[in-house]
C-alpha cells in the first residue's frame, strides 16, 4: 500500500524573500506542512532507490529504441549487485557529498570547478565532457554551461538527469529545489534544458505531498517559464494520452513524428524535447505503478536509463522505501564507486540516502522549517512553497550580446597581458562571442600567439572537430576553421580523453605539423 501522508496545514503569513539573487522567488503567504520524520526518511530513501533502480535497470535499453519503440512486456525491478556509479547519479553524488561536508547547499563555483577537475574525469559525455574540457582552459562554471561557449548546452538532457536528488532534499519546496538544481545543472547546460531542471525538481519535490500523477505534472508545469517549449510538449503528450488511453504505441508515434525533427540523430535522442515527452508519457501510462512506469520508460526509448531514473525517483518518492522493499525485489544495499576519484569506496544506497536526509534538515531549517515532537511523534515542519519558475528564459541573441559586453575588457586584458592559459582562453572566448576579427586586427601578434596556445588544448580541439555534427557544433567548427584552426591529425577515443591527464600538448604533436596562423 502506498505511503499516504497525513498533512497538517498551518497558515503562516510569511513573506518570502530572495535569498539567492541569481533566481527569482514568488512572494506571498506561505503555509507550513508537517510530515512525520519516519515518513520523510522513508520517502527520501524510496526516491533515491527508485532513481538508482531506473538507472541501472535502464542501461540495457539506453539509446536502443529510436525509430520504433521498445517491446518490453514484463519487468521486475532488481539490483542484485546493488547500484553503481553512472552519470545519472554520480555527478549528484559528488555534489551531495561536498554539500554535506561543507554544510552548504550552494557550493561556490570555484569549488565546483575544483571538484570536477579532481573527481569528475571519466565516463563523462556530451555537454558535461565539453564543460569539463573548458575547465582545463580556465573557463569556470557556470560559463562552462553557457550556450555561447558550449554547443551541447542548447539541448542536452543533463538538465533533467542531473537534477532529481535536489527535489529529494527539498520536499514541498519546489522553488528551493529548482534553485539548488539550477546551481549545479547550469555547469553544463542552458536555456530549455535548464527549464527541465525546474520541471523535474518541482515534480520530485511535489511527490512528497501528492500522490496524483496528474497533479505532480501540474506542479512541474507551474515551475516552467510560460514561454518554454516544454509547456507545449507536455500539453501534447497529455492530449494524446487522453485520446489514446490504451494505446501507448500511438502516442509514441505522435511524439516521434512531431519532435524527432532534427537531421542529426544525437540532437534528437540526446535532446530535452523527446526525453521530456517520454518521461511524461511513461508516468501517465504507468498510473502510479512503479514497475509499469519504469517499463514504459524503457519502451518509449531514447535515453531510456536517464528517463527511467527520473520516473523511478518520482514514483519511488510516492511509494516510499519500505513499500518498495515489501515487493520482494532483490535489492543489494551497495553503491559501488567505479568512476569518481577521491570519493568513498564503501558507499551504500542507504548511506547515500542518509546524506540526502542530512541535507534536507539543513535546507529546511534555513528555509524557516524545524524538527520537533508533535503528539509524541518526531515531525518535520516545512515552510511549503508553491511551484513557480525561478529562472526565466532569455533570448539567445540577447544572451550572446550580454556575454560579449560583459567579457570584452577581460578578453582584451588576457590576450595582451595574460598567462599562456589566459591568452588561449581569450581566443576561445572571442571566437565564440564574435569579437575575433576586431581583436585579430588590433593585436595581430598576440592573436597569433593565443591561437597557437589554444590549438594545444587538444581535448577542446578534439571536441570541436571530432564532436558530433549537430547544427550548434557545426557552427562552432566553422567559426574556428575560419580563424585557421585545423582538425587534429587523429580523433581521440573516449578512453584517451578520460585517462590522459596532459591538458596541453605541443600543437606540432597534435596536428603532425607546424601550424601557421594568419596575422
C-alpha positions as CSV (number, residue, x, y, z in Angstrom):
1,X,0.0,0.0,0.0
2,X,1.4,3.4,-0.9
3,X,2.6,5.6,1.9
4,X,-0.2,8.2,2.2
5,X,0.6,11.3,4.0
6,X,-1.4,13.0,6.7
7,X,-0.7,16.6,6.1
8,X,-1.3,19.3,8.7
9,X,-1.5,22.8,7.2
10,X,-1.0,25.9,9.2
11,X,-1.4,29.4,7.8
12,X,1.9,31.2,8.4
13,X,1.8,34.7,7.0
14,X,5.4,34.6,5.9
15,X,6.7,37.0,3.2
16,X,9.3,35.1,1.3
17,X,12.5,37.0,0.4
18,X,15.0,36.3,-2.4
19,X,17.9,34.5,-0.7
20,X,19.8,33.8,-3.9
21,X,20.0,36.8,-6.2
22,X,20.5,34.7,-9.3
23,X,16.9,33.4,-9.3
24,X,13.5,34.9,-8.6
25,X,11.2,33.9,-5.8
26,X,7.5,34.1,-5.8
27,X,6.4,36.3,-2.9
28,X,3.3,35.7,-0.9
29,X,1.7,34.0,2.1
30,X,3.3,30.7,3.0
31,X,1.7,27.7,4.7
32,X,3.5,25.2,6.8
33,X,3.2,21.5,6.3
34,X,4.1,18.9,8.9
35,X,5.3,15.4,8.0
36,X,6.4,12.7,10.4
37,X,10.1,12.1,10.3
38,X,9.6,8.4,9.8
39,X,7.6,9.1,6.6
40,X,10.0,11.7,5.4
41,X,13.0,9.4,5.7
42,X,11.1,6.6,4.0
43,X,10.2,8.8,1.1
44,X,13.8,10.2,0.6
45,X,15.2,6.7,0.7
46,X,12.4,5.5,-1.7
47,X,13.1,8.3,-4.2
48,X,16.9,7.5,-4.3
49,X,16.3,3.8,-4.6
50,X,13.9,4.4,-7.4
51,X,16.4,6.6,-9.2
52,X,19.1,4.0,-8.9
53,X,16.8,1.1,-10.0
54,X,15.7,3.1,-13.0
55,X,19.2,4.0,-14.0
56,X,20.8,0.5,-13.6
57,X,17.8,-1.5,-15.0
58,X,17.5,1.0,-17.9
59,X,21.1,0.6,-19.1
60,X,20.4,-2.3,-21.5
61,X,17.7,-0.1,-23.1
62,X,19.8,3.2,-23.4
63,X,19.6,4.6,-27.0
64,X,18.3,1.2,-28.2
65,X,14.9,2.4,-29.4
66,X,14.6,5.4,-31.7
67,X,12.5,4.9,-34.9
68,X,10.5,2.2,-33.2
69,X,9.7,1.9,-29.5
70,X,10.8,-1.0,-27.2
71,X,8.8,-4.1,-26.7
72,X,9.5,-4.9,-23.1
73,X,6.3,-6.8,-21.9
74,X,7.3,-7.8,-18.3
75,X,9.6,-6.2,-15.9
76,X,10.6,-6.9,-12.3
77,X,12.9,-4.3,-10.6
78,X,16.1,-5.7,-9.2
79,X,19.5,-4.7,-8.0
80,X,21.2,-8.0,-7.3
81,X,24.7,-6.3,-7.4
82,X,23.5,-3.0,-5.9
83,X,23.9,0.3,-7.6
84,X,27.0,1.5,-9.5
85,X,28.3,5.0,-10.2
86,X,26.9,6.2,-13.5
87,X,26.4,9.8,-14.8
88,X,22.7,9.5,-14.0
89,X,23.5,9.6,-10.3
90,X,27.2,10.1,-9.6
91,X,27.5,13.8,-10.6
92,X,24.9,14.4,-7.9
93,X,26.7,12.1,-5.5
94,X,29.9,14.2,-5.8
95,X,27.9,17.3,-5.2
96,X,25.8,15.9,-2.4
97,X,28.9,14.6,-0.6
98,X,30.6,18.0,-0.7
99,X,27.3,19.8,0.2
100,X,27.0,17.7,3.3
101,X,30.7,18.1,4.2
102,X,30.6,21.9,3.8
103,X,27.0,22.2,5.3
104,X,26.2,24.3,2.3
105,X,23.6,23.6,-0.4
106,X,25.2,26.1,-2.8
107,X,28.8,25.1,-3.3
108,X,30.8,28.1,-4.6
109,X,31.5,27.8,-8.3
110,X,35.3,27.9,-7.8
111,X,34.9,24.9,-5.5
112,X,32.7,23.1,-8.1
113,X,35.4,23.7,-10.6
114,X,37.9,22.0,-8.2
115,X,35.5,19.1,-7.6
116,X,35.3,18.5,-11.3
117,X,39.0,18.6,-12.0
118,X,39.8,16.3,-9.2
119,X,36.8,13.9,-9.2
120,X,34.9,14.0,-12.5
121,X,37.3,13.0,-15.2
122,X,36.0,9.7,-16.6
123,X,32.7,8.5,-18.0
124,X,31.5,11.9,-18.9
125,X,29.7,12.7,-22.1
126,X,28.3,15.4,-24.3
127,X,27.6,18.7,-22.5
128,X,29.4,17.6,-19.4
129,X,32.5,16.5,-21.3
130,X,32.6,19.8,-23.2
131,X,32.2,21.7,-19.9
132,X,35.0,19.6,-18.2
133,X,37.5,20.4,-21.0
134,X,36.6,24.1,-20.9
135,X,37.7,24.0,-17.3
136,X,41.1,22.9,-18.5
137,X,41.2,26.2,-20.4
138,X,40.4,28.1,-17.2
139,X,36.8,28.8,-18.0
140,X,34.9,28.3,-14.8
141,X,31.3,27.3,-14.1
142,X,28.7,28.4,-14.8
143,X,30.2,29.8,-18.0
144,X,31.1,26.2,-18.9
145,X,27.4,25.7,-19.5
146,X,26.7,28.9,-21.4
147,X,25.1,28.2,-24.7
148,X,27.6,30.6,-26.4
149,X,30.6,28.6,-25.2
150,X,29.2,25.1,-25.0
151,X,27.2,24.0,-28.1
152,X,25.7,21.0,-26.3
153,X,24.1,23.3,-23.7
154,X,21.3,24.3,-26.0
155,X,19.6,20.9,-26.0
156,X,21.4,18.3,-23.8
157,X,19.2,16.5,-21.3
158,X,21.6,16.9,-18.4
159,X,19.2,19.5,-17.0
160,X,16.9,16.5,-16.4
161,X,19.1,13.6,-15.3
162,X,21.4,15.6,-13.1
163,X,18.6,17.2,-11.1
164,X,16.4,14.6,-9.3
165,X,18.2,14.5,-5.9
166,X,17.7,18.2,-5.4
167,X,14.0,17.6,-5.3
168,X,14.7,14.9,-2.7
169,X,16.4,17.3,-0.4
170,X,13.7,20.0,-0.9
171,X,10.4,18.2,-0.2
172,X,7.4,20.6,-0.6
173,X,9.9,23.3,-1.5
174,X,9.9,23.3,-5.3
175,X,11.3,26.7,-5.8
176,X,14.2,25.9,-3.5
177,X,14.7,22.6,-5.3
178,X,14.9,24.4,-8.6
179,X,17.4,27.0,-7.3
180,X,19.7,24.2,-6.0
181,X,19.2,22.1,-9.1
182,X,20.0,25.0,-11.4
183,X,23.1,26.0,-9.5
184,X,24.5,22.6,-10.5
185,X,23.0,21.7,-13.8
186,X,23.9,25.0,-15.3
187,X,27.6,23.9,-15.1
188,X,26.9,22.2,-18.4
189,X,23.5,23.3,-19.8
190,X,21.5,26.4,-20.6
191,X,18.2,27.6,-22.0
192,X,15.5,24.9,-22.4
193,X,17.4,22.1,-20.7
194,X,17.6,24.5,-17.6
195,X,13.8,24.7,-17.8
196,X,13.7,20.9,-17.4
197,X,15.6,21.3,-14.2
198,X,12.8,23.4,-12.9
199,X,10.2,21.0,-14.2
200,X,11.6,17.8,-12.7
201,X,12.9,19.2,-9.4
202,X,9.4,20.6,-8.8
203,X,7.8,17.2,-9.7
204,X,10.1,15.3,-7.3
205,X,9.5,17.9,-4.6
206,X,5.8,17.7,-5.0
207,X,5.8,13.9,-4.9
208,X,6.3,14.1,-1.1
209,X,2.9,15.6,-0.6
210,X,0.9,14.5,-3.6
211,X,0.1,11.0,-4.9
212,X,-1.7,12.1,-8.1
213,X,0.5,11.8,-11.2
214,X,-1.6,14.5,-12.9
215,X,-1.2,16.9,-10.0
216,X,2.5,16.2,-9.9
217,X,2.8,17.0,-13.6
218,X,0.7,20.2,-13.0
219,X,3.3,21.3,-10.4
220,X,6.1,20.7,-12.8
221,X,4.3,22.8,-15.5
222,X,3.8,25.7,-13.0
223,X,7.6,25.7,-12.5
224,X,8.3,26.4,-16.2
225,X,8.7,29.7,-17.8
226,X,5.4,30.3,-19.7
227,X,7.4,30.7,-22.9
228,X,9.2,27.4,-22.5
229,X,8.6,24.9,-25.3
230,X,8.3,22.2,-22.6
231,X,4.8,23.6,-21.9
232,X,3.7,22.6,-25.4
233,X,5.4,19.2,-25.3
234,X,3.7,18.3,-22.0
235,X,0.4,19.6,-23.3
236,X,0.7,17.5,-26.4
237,X,1.5,14.3,-24.5
238,X,-1.4,14.8,-22.1
239,X,-3.8,15.5,-25.0
240,X,-2.5,12.4,-26.9
241,X,-2.7,10.2,-23.8
242,X,-6.3,11.3,-23.2
243,X,-7.2,10.4,-26.8
244,X,-5.4,7.1,-26.6
245,X,-5.6,5.9,-23.0
246,X,-5.0,2.2,-24.1
247,X,-2.6,2.8,-27.0
248,X,0.8,4.0,-25.8
249,X,2.3,3.0,-29.1
250,X,0.2,5.6,-30.9
251,X,1.3,8.3,-28.5
252,X,4.9,7.2,-29.0
253,X,4.4,7.5,-32.8
254,X,3.0,11.0,-32.3
255,X,5.8,12.1,-30.1
256,X,8.4,10.9,-32.6
257,X,6.7,12.4,-35.6
258,X,6.4,15.9,-34.0
259,X,9.6,16.1,-32.0
260,X,12.2,14.0,-33.8
261,X,12.7,16.7,-36.4
262,X,16.4,17.3,-36.4
263,X,18.7,15.9,-39.1
264,X,21.2,14.7,-36.5
265,X,20.5,11.6,-34.6
266,X,22.3,12.7,-31.4
267,X,20.5,16.0,-31.4
268,X,17.2,14.1,-31.4
269,X,17.7,11.3,-28.9
270,X,20.0,13.3,-26.6
271,X,17.7,16.3,-26.6
272,X,15.4,17.5,-23.8
273,X,12.4,17.5,-26.1
274,X,12.0,13.8,-26.8
275,X,13.1,12.7,-23.4
276,X,10.8,15.0,-21.5
277,X,7.9,13.8,-23.7
278,X,8.9,10.2,-22.9
279,X,9.0,10.7,-19.2
280,X,5.6,12.4,-19.1
281,X,4.1,9.7,-21.2
282,X,5.6,6.9,-19.0
283,X,4.2,8.5,-15.9
284,X,0.7,8.8,-17.4
285,X,0.6,5.3,-18.7
286,X,2.2,3.8,-15.6
287,X,-0.6,5.2,-13.5
288,X,1.5,5.4,-10.4
289,X,2.7,1.8,-10.5
290,X,6.5,1.7,-10.1
291,X,7.3,-1.3,-12.2
292,X,4.9,-0.4,-15.0
293,X,6.1,3.2,-15.1
294,X,9.7,2.1,-15.4
295,X,8.7,-0.4,-18.1
296,X,7.1,2.3,-20.1
297,X,10.2,4.5,-19.7
298,X,12.2,1.6,-21.3
299,X,9.7,1.3,-24.2
300,X,9.3,4.9,-25.0
301,X,13.0,4.8,-25.7
302,X,15.6,7.5,-26.5
303,X,17.9,7.9,-23.4
304,X,16.0,5.2,-21.5
305,X,18.1,4.8,-18.5
306,X,18.0,8.6,-17.7
307,X,14.3,8.7,-18.2
308,X,13.7,5.6,-16.1
309,X,15.8,7.1,-13.4
310,X,13.7,10.3,-13.3
311,X,10.4,8.3,-13.4
312,X,11.8,6.0,-10.7
313,X,12.6,8.9,-8.4
314,X,9.1,10.3,-8.7
315,X,7.3,7.1,-8.1
316,X,9.8,5.9,-5.5
317,X,9.2,9.0,-3.5
318,X,5.4,8.5,-3.7
319,X,5.7,4.8,-2.6
320,X,8.5,5.0,-0.1
321,X,11.4,2.7,0.7
322,X,9.5,0.2,2.9
323,X,6.8,-0.3,0.3
324,X,9.4,-1.0,-2.3
325,X,11.2,-3.5,-0.2
326,X,8.0,-5.2,0.6
327,X,7.6,-6.3,-3.0
328,X,10.3,-9.0,-2.6
329,X,12.6,-7.4,-5.2
330,X,16.2,-8.5,-5.0
331,X,17.9,-5.3,-3.8
332,X,21.5,-5.3,-2.6
333,X,22.3,-2.2,-0.5
334,X,25.5,-1.1,-2.3
335,X,26.5,1.9,-4.4
336,X,29.8,0.8,-5.9
337,X,32.2,3.6,-7.0
338,X,33.9,2.8,-10.3
339,X,34.2,6.3,-11.8
340,X,34.8,9.1,-9.3
341,X,38.2,9.8,-7.8
342,X,38.6,10.9,-4.2
343,X,35.1,9.6,-3.3
344,X,34.1,6.9,-0.8
345,X,34.6,3.3,-1.9
346,X,32.3,1.9,0.7
347,X,29.1,3.8,-0.1
348,X,25.7,2.1,0.2
349,X,22.4,3.2,-1.2
350,X,21.3,3.8,2.4
351,X,24.4,5.9,3.3
352,X,23.8,7.9,0.1
353,X,20.2,8.5,1.2
354,X,21.4,9.4,4.7
355,X,23.4,12.2,3.2
356,X,20.2,13.5,1.5
357,X,18.3,13.3,4.7
358,X,21.0,15.3,6.5
359,X,21.0,18.0,3.8
360,X,17.2,18.2,3.9
361,X,17.4,19.0,7.6
362,X,19.9,21.8,6.9
363,X,17.9,23.3,4.0
364,X,14.6,23.0,5.9
365,X,16.0,24.9,8.9
366,X,17.5,27.6,6.6
367,X,14.1,28.0,5.0
368,X,12.3,28.5,8.3
369,X,11.3,24.9,9.0
370,X,12.1,22.9,12.1
371,X,12.3,19.4,13.6
372,X,10.2,18.9,16.7
373,X,8.0,16.5,18.6
374,X,4.2,16.8,17.9
375,X,1.9,14.5,19.7
376,X,4.9,12.3,20.7
377,X,5.9,11.9,17.0
378,X,9.2,13.4,15.7
379,X,8.0,15.7,13.0
380,X,9.4,18.0,10.3
381,X,7.6,21.3,9.8
382,X,8.3,22.7,6.4
383,X,7.6,26.2,5.0
384,X,5.7,25.0,2.0
385,X,6.3,26.7,-1.4
386,X,4.2,26.9,-4.5
387,X,5.8,25.8,-7.7
388,X,6.8,28.7,-9.9
389,X,9.7,29.5,-12.3
390,X,12.8,30.8,-10.6
391,X,14.7,31.2,-13.9
392,X,13.2,32.9,-16.9
393,X,14.3,32.3,-20.5
394,X,16.4,34.9,-22.2
395,X,16.6,35.4,-25.9
396,X,19.7,33.7,-27.2
397,X,20.8,36.8,-29.2
398,X,20.5,38.9,-26.0
399,X,22.5,36.4,-24.0
400,X,25.3,36.4,-26.6
401,X,25.3,40.2,-26.7
402,X,25.4,40.4,-22.9
403,X,28.3,38.0,-22.7
404,X,30.2,39.9,-25.3
405,X,29.8,43.2,-23.5
406,X,30.5,41.6,-20.1
407,X,33.7,39.9,-21.2
408,X,35.1,42.5,-23.7
409,X,37.6,44.1,-21.3
410,X,38.6,40.8,-19.8
411,X,39.3,39.3,-23.2
412,X,41.5,42.3,-24.2
413,X,43.4,42.1,-20.9
414,X,44.1,38.4,-21.2
415,X,45.1,38.5,-24.9
416,X,47.6,41.3,-24.2
417,X,48.8,40.7,-20.7
418,X,47.6,37.3,-19.6
419,X,49.3,34.0,-18.9
420,X,49.6,31.4,-21.6
421,X,46.4,29.8,-20.5
422,X,44.6,33.2,-20.4
423,X,45.8,34.1,-23.9
424,X,44.4,30.8,-25.2
425,X,41.2,31.4,-23.3
426,X,40.8,34.9,-24.7
427,X,41.0,33.5,-28.2
428,X,38.4,30.9,-27.4
429,X,36.0,33.4,-25.9
430,X,36.5,36.0,-28.7
431,X,35.7,33.4,-31.4
432,X,32.6,32.3,-29.5
433,X,31.2,35.8,-28.8
434,X,32.0,37.1,-32.3
435,X,34.9,39.6,-31.5
436,X,37.7,37.6,-33.1
437,X,38.2,39.8,-36.2
438,X,38.5,43.1,-34.3
439,X,40.9,41.6,-31.8
440,X,43.0,40.0,-34.6
441,X,43.3,43.3,-36.4
442,X,44.1,45.3,-33.3
443,X,46.6,42.8,-31.8
444,X,47.9,40.6,-34.6
445,X,51.0,39.2,-32.8
446,X,49.1,38.5,-29.6
447,X,46.3,36.9,-31.5
448,X,48.7,34.6,-33.4
449,X,50.3,33.5,-30.1
450,X,46.9,32.9,-28.5
451,X,45.8,30.8,-31.4
452,X,48.9,28.7,-31.2
453,X,48.4,28.2,-27.5
454,X,44.7,27.3,-27.8
455,X,45.5,24.7,-30.5
456,X,47.5,22.8,-27.9
457,X,44.4,22.2,-25.8
458,X,43.9,19.0,-27.6
459,X,40.8,17.8,-25.8
460,X,38.9,21.0,-26.7
461,X,40.1,20.8,-30.3
462,X,39.0,17.2,-30.4
463,X,35.6,18.1,-29.1
464,X,35.1,20.8,-31.7
465,X,36.4,19.0,-34.8
466,X,35.5,15.4,-33.9
467,X,32.5,16.0,-31.8
468,X,29.0,15.2,-33.2
469,X,27.6,17.1,-36.2
470,X,24.5,18.8,-34.9
471,X,24.0,22.4,-36.0
472,X,25.4,24.1,-33.0
473,X,28.6,22.1,-33.2
474,X,28.9,22.7,-36.9
475,X,28.5,26.4,-36.4
476,X,31.3,26.5,-33.8
477,X,33.5,24.3,-36.0
478,X,33.1,26.8,-38.9
479,X,34.0,29.7,-36.6
480,X,37.2,28.0,-35.6
481,X,38.1,26.9,-39.1
482,X,37.6,30.5,-40.3
483,X,40.3,31.6,-37.9
484,X,42.8,29.0,-39.2
485,X,42.2,26.2,-36.7
486,X,42.6,22.7,-38.1
487,X,41.3,19.2,-37.3
488,X,43.8,17.3,-35.1
489,X,45.6,14.6,-37.1
490,X,43.7,11.8,-35.3
491,X,40.4,11.6,-33.3
492,X,41.0,10.8,-29.6
493,X,38.9,8.0,-28.3
494,X,37.0,8.4,-25.1
495,X,39.4,6.3,-23.1
496,X,42.3,8.5,-24.2
497,X,40.3,11.6,-23.2
498,X,39.5,10.1,-19.8
499,X,42.9,8.7,-19.0
500,X,45.5,11.2,-20.4
501,X,45.9,13.8,-17.8
502,X,48.1,16.1,-20.0
503,X,45.9,19.1,-20.6
504,X,48.1,20.8,-23.2
505,X,50.3,19.3,-25.9
506,X,52.6,20.9,-28.4
507,X,50.5,21.6,-31.4
508,X,53.1,20.0,-33.7
509,X,52.3,16.8,-31.9
510,X,48.6,17.2,-32.0
511,X,48.4,18.1,-35.7
512,X,51.5,16.3,-37.0
513,X,52.9,19.6,-38.5
514,X,53.8,23.2,-37.7
515,X,50.7,25.4,-37.6
516,X,50.7,28.9,-39.2
517,X,48.0,31.3,-38.0
518,X,47.5,34.3,-40.2
519,X,48.0,37.8,-38.7
